[in-house]
Amino acid sequence: MLVVAAAREELGDLEGEVVGVGPVVAAATAATLLERRKPEVCVMIGTGGAYPGGPPLGSAVVASRLGLSWGVAVLGLGYVPRPPSPIEVDRRLLSALPALPRAHVLTTGAVTTDVTLAGRLADGWVVEHLEAYAVAWACQRQGIPFVAVLGIANEVGPNAHVQWLTHRDAAQRAAREAVQPLLRA
C-alpha cells in the first residue's frame, strides 16, 4: 500500500510519499511513484474545502467520485475541448471505510475564493481538493486501486485561506484518524 499526500504535514507520523501541490505536479509525481513502487493500492490523505452545504469543518470524508474542473470553463469564459471523465473510487477500498461519509470531490487548479464560482463548481460536488483527481488519474492509468480520505479544513469561498490556516491541523488529524481502519486491514 502506498500512502500519499500533497504535503509532508498531512502525513504526520504516517509512512508515505509527498506528491506536491496542484494537479499537474501531483499527477506527474504520482505517476513516477506508482511506476517505481508498483503498489497494490494507493491511499491519499489530505485536507479539502467544503462547498456550500458540504461537510462541517474538522470532519473527514472519503471520496467516492472524483472530477476535474476549470473555473474559467464553469464561468463560461473558456472551454475544455476534451475534459476527462469523472473517476469512481474503488468499491473495495470504500467498503473498508464504512463509517466515513462519502463525498464527490472536485479537483480544481486553484483554491476557489469567489462565491459565484464556488456556487457553480459545487453543482454535483461536495468537496474541493487540488490533487485527488490527479493522483486518481495516475492510478487509473496503471490499474492501481485508489481512495482519498480528506479532512475538511475550510469552506470554499472568500475565507478559504484563513480558515485553512486556522483548521488545517485538526483536519489533517481527522484524515489520519479516519484512514486507520484501511491502514490496519
Order of alpha helices (4+ residues) and beta strands (2+ residues): beta-alpha-beta-alpha-beta-beta-alpha-beta-alpha-beta-alpha-beta-alpha-beta-alpha
